[in-house]
């Protein structure tokens, strides 16, 4: 029996392997037909109104953006967006329609897919007609509120420890797999670039928590880093294990925590070579089966080669390869926006076109030497109002066109990251200043 979930997982693996052509076209064709069919109630010939069919289906449809113009793909993507709009609950999306409880698994998967769709739409540009009923501008207008809805739900259930529980609304033990899923979703939202190279999401401090106590202010990027730190501290709970998810209905679902949590920790900024990840990498290596050229999945029934094992392992390895490339130890070129920013503890201007930087787990202060233009940019924003400086004013201070400002901001943040040994960091953040776009200086919570 064909599976939306497995098909989408295979498409992701094929993209990493740089395999396209007929296999991908046929898989996309299957998804365009299967997603609405599977989501019908069982008594109407479907497989049940499960959110996972739509969330995984969307991920599969977006796995190869070059095929976005294939017949039926844009329409199927629009159908998924409409389904998410029609079936959201208070804090995200349920496992299956008819349940009021939010599912962290499905909400995180949905948010991650919608963030990827947002990035593809930005890359395609505004006003592009994708089909007779779909264009990039109108679809983006539908997607962004859904992302905000999902983000609100995820951060509402975040715990002060930096983790998420295995169930929503009730006080359960923290779950490594649910924490990893939420981390990856929030990272996807906080990364990505807008149509002019500016950050696609304004990562301003927002209320988090609330379901288990008073809310508190944090940026999404800070929540991502702290979740990664929680995973590393609690690695004994996942580094050689799978995690059962009893919330998933209609099938026995196990999260391959040893790979999923490794991927999330690396996304949050942990060096893949960190000794604390060694047990997980060793297990991944041991699970390779040369006879079937697949990774085995450990479990109560013994090792067996599965699509999910391949998908989870390849995802972790791709994350590690990208991270190593980011710090200059690999071949793959990765955008700085693909890795969630590490929050700076402090950043102060100094003499000789220098900024002094301090970041978590990095000895400091670290000197970051800048060109005259980049230092002028840093000084203009640093000396401006605390809420940020509008792009127009920055442009006048630098004597450049406003459209050039995002490019210089990106270069400045890249210089800061390089000075911190490759740790993903941003000195300037995109903000809204009195209704217009601008940038603000990165400050710790203690300094504002």
N, C-alpha and C positions, 0 to 999 in steps of 0.2 A: 504494500500500500504506500503510495507516494506521500511524502511529508513536507509541509511548508517549512517547518523548523529545520529539518536536515538539509533541504534544498538551499535555504538561505545560508546555513553554516558552510556548505560546500562552496557556494558562490564566493564567500569571503576567503576561503582557502585558495580558490582558483585565482583570485585577484592578487594575493600575495605571491603566488607562483607565476604570475604574469601570463596566465592562460586565459584566452578569450575565445572568440570565434563561435562556431556552432554550438558547443556545449553550453556556453553562457546564454546564447540567444534562446536555445530550447528551454533552459531553466527559467529564464525570465518569462517566456511564453507560458510555461506551466503556472508560475506565480500569478500572472495577470488573471488567469481563469480561476485558479484554486482559492485565492484569498476570499472573495465574496461567497464562493460555493461552500467552503469549509465553515464559514462563520454563520451559516444558517442553523436554526434549531435542529436537533436530531430528528424530531418528528416531521421535519420538512426536508429530510434528506441530507442535512449537513452533519458536521462533526461537533457541533456545539458552539455557543457564542462566547468563545474564549478570546481574551485579549491577546494571548500569546500568538495566535494565528496572524493577527493584524500587525503586531509589533515586530515579530520575526519576518513576516512577509514584507513589510516596509524596508527593513534592513537589507533583505535580499534584493529588492527592486533597486535600491540605491548603491549596491555593492560595486557596480561597474558604471559610473556616471556617463561614460562614453556611449552607452546604449540607452540613455534616457529618452532618445527620440525614437526608439524602436516602437512599432505599433502596439498600442495598448498599455505601455509602461506608464506614461504620464497620467493616463486616465485611472490606472490602478492606484498610483500614488495619491491622486486626488480623492479616490474612494476611501483609502486608508485615513487620510486627513479628515474627511467627513465623518467617518466612523468614530474617530477619537473625539471629535467635537460633539457628537450626539450622545456618547456613552460615558463621559467623565463623571466621576463622583466627587465628593467634597474635597479630597486631598489626592487626587490622581485618577487611577483607573483600577477596576476590580480584576480579580482573576477571571471571573465569568460574569456575564450580565445577570442581574438579579440579586447580586450581593452588594451590600452597601460598603463593606470594608475595603479600604484601599490595599492593593497589593504592592509592596515595595519592589518585588521582582518585575512585575509588568509595568509599573509606573516608571521605574528606572530604564527599562528597555524601550519604552515609548519615548521618553524624553531624549534618550540618546539617539534614536532614529530621527526624531523631529529636528534635533540640532544638526545632524548630518544633512538632512533635507534643506534646512535653512542655509547651510554653507554652500550647497550645490546651487541653490537659487541665487545667492549672492554672486557666485562665480559666473553663472549664466547671464546675469545682468537684468535690470528691470525691463518690463514690457515685452519680453520674448514670448511669442505664442508657441506653446508646446503642442497643442491640439486645438480642435475647434471649440473646446470648452475650458481649456486650461491655459493660463499664462503665468509667468513668474511673479509678477507684481501681486496679482490677486491671491495666488497661492501663499506667498510669503505673509500677506496680511492675515491669513487664516492660521498659519503655522506659529507665528510668534506668540500670540495669546495662549496657545496650547502649551508651548514651552514654559511660559510663566506659570501656568496652572500646575504643571507637573513639578516644576522647581519648588513652588510654594509647598506642595504636599511633601516632597522629599525632605526639605529642611525643617518642616514642622515636626517630623518624626525623628530628627537627629537628636542624639543624646549628648550631654555635656562632655562625655568621655571622648567624643569624636566618632563613635560607632553608631550603627543602627541595629535594632532588634530583629529577630526573625519573624515577628508578627507586628502589625500596627495596632495602636491604641491600648494594648495591654503591656504590662511590664514583664517582658520575657528576657532571657539571656541575650546578650549581644550576639549577632551573627556575622562571622567573617565574610561569608558569601554575599549577604545582603549589603554589608558595608562596602564591599568591593564594587558591587553593581551600582550603588548610589554614588560612590566616588567617580566611577567612569562616566556616569550620566552627567554629574555636575561639571566634571572636567570638559566634557564635550560641549556643554553650554557655554562655559567661560572661555573656551578657545574659539578659534575661527576668526576670519576677517570679514569686514563689511565690504560694500562695493568699491570703496575708495581706499581700502587697505587698513581702515580703522578697526579696532576690536568690534566684533559683532554683538557683544553683550556688555553692558555697563556693569562692571563688577564692583558695585558700591556695597557698603555694609548694609545688611538687612537682618530682620528678625529671624532667628533660628530657634528650634526647640519649641516647647509649649505643650506638647502632649504629656510630658513627664515632669514639668516644672516651669519656672519662669522663662520667658524668651530672652535671648541675648543677641547682640549684634556681631555679625561676622561677614566677611566676603566669601563668595563661593570658593575662590582660590584658597583661602585659609582653611575652609572646611575640607577641601580636597587634601591638602598637605597633612592636616591633623588626622584625617582618616587613614592616610598612608602610614603615619607614625603609629597609630593604634594597631594596624595590621602587623607591622614589624614587631612591635612589643608583644603581640599575642600570636606570634607565628607558630607556637607549639600547638595551636588549635586548628591549623589548616595546612601546614607545610607538607604533610604526607596524607591528607585526608580528603574525602568527598563529604559533602554536606547535604543531607536529605531535606527536601522542601515539601512539606506536607500541605502547603497552601495550594499547590498546583493540582488542579482537579482533572480527572480523566486519564491520568498517566502517572507512573512513578518517576519523579524528577529528582535527580541528584546534580547539585552544582559541583563541578570539579574544582574544589576550593584550592588545591595545590597549584593549579595553573591560573585560575581566575584571580586569586589574591596576589599572586606574583605579578601578573599583568598590572593590576591596580596599584600595587606598591611602586612599581617602576614608573607608571604614569604620574604618580604623586611626587616623583623626584628621587626615589631611591636608586642608587647605582646598581645596575644588574649584577655587578661583580661583588656586591656587598656580601660578606661571609654569612650574614643572617638569612640570605636567600639560598644558600648552598644546598640545603636538604631538599628544597622544592625542585631546584634544577637537577639534582641528582636523580630524584624520582622520575622526572620527565624524561631524562636520558635512559633510565632503566626500563621505562614503559614502551620504548620503541621496539617494534616487532619487525625484523628485517624480512621475514618470510612473506608477510602480507603488505609490507611497506606502509604501515600505519602505526599510530600510537594506540596502545592498549588503554583501557579505562579500568582502574582498580575498583573493586566493589565486593560486596558480600558473596557474590556468585563467582568470584575469581576474575582474573584479567581477561578482557576481550577487546578486540579492536573495534572502535566505534567512530562514527562521524563526529560526535561531540568531543571525543578525546582529541581528534585531529584539529578540530576548530579551536578548542580551548588552548591547546599547546601552541598552535601556529600563532594565535593571537598574542600569547605571552612572549613568544620568540620575536614576533614583529615589533612588539613594544620595546623589548630589550635592544633589538638592532637599531631602532630609531633613536633610543636614548644614547647608545654608544656613538652613533653618528653625530648626535648633537654635541657630544663632548670631544669629538675629533678622533674617535677610535674605531670608526666603522666606515662603510662605503656609502650607505644610504643617505641621501639628502633629506632632511626633515625640517619643516618650518618651525620656527619658535612657537607659533601659535598652537601647534599640535601637542605641546606639553604644558600643563597647567603651571602658572607662575608660583614661585615660592615667595611668600610675603616677606618684605624687608623689615627688620627690626628697627633700623634707623638708616637715614641717608642724609648726609650734610655736605654742602658745598665747601670746598677748600681752595687753597692757592694752586696756581699753575694748571688751571683748567681741570681740576680734579674733584671727584665726588668720593667721599668716604662712606663705605657701605658696611652694614652688619646684617647678617641673615642667620636664621636658625641653623644650628649644627655646623656653622662655618666660622672659624676663628676670624676675629676682626679687630678693628675696622680694616677693610680691604680698600686699597686705592684704585680708583677707576679713572684713568686719564682719557680726556675727551678732546676732540678737535674743537677749534674755536666756535664753529657753527653749532655743534651739539652742546657745548658748554653754554652758549648763549640761550639755547632752547631750554636747558635745564634751569638756568638762572631765571629766565622769564617766568616759568611756571612756579618755581620755588618762591620767588618774591611776590607772586600774585596772591589773590585772595585764597583762603583755605579751601573754599568749595570748588576751586578750579578756575582756569583761565579759558575764555572762549577761543576757538580756533582762529577767528578773525584777528583777535588781538595778538595771538602768538605769531601769526603771519606778518603783522605789521612790525613786531619786534625783531623778526628775523629778515625782514625785507624780501619775503618770498610770497608766492601765491598761496591762498588758503588750501588749495588742493594738494600742495606739496608738504603740508605739515604732517599728515599721517606717516609719510615716508621717513621724515626725520625722527619722528617719535619711535618708529620701528627700529631705526639705526641706533638710537640712543639706548633703547631697551636691550638690543643685541650686544652693545658694548658693555652694559652692566652685567648681562649674563656671562659674557666672556671673562670679565674681571673676577667673577665668582666661580671660576673654574668650570663653567658650563652649566651651573645650576640655573634652571629657568626662573627668571625674575623680571619684574617690570618696575622701573622707576616712575614712569608716568602711566596713569590710568585714564581711559576714556570716561568722561562724565557728561552729564547734562547741566549746563550753567544757564539758569534763567530761560530755559526753553530752547537753547541752542547747544550744539556740540562743542566740547572742549576737552581739556586734559587737566588732571590734578596730580599733585605730588604724592608719592606713596608714603604714608605715615603709619606708624604703629598705633594700636588702639590707645596706648598711654599718652601719646603726643597729639592725638587727633588726626 
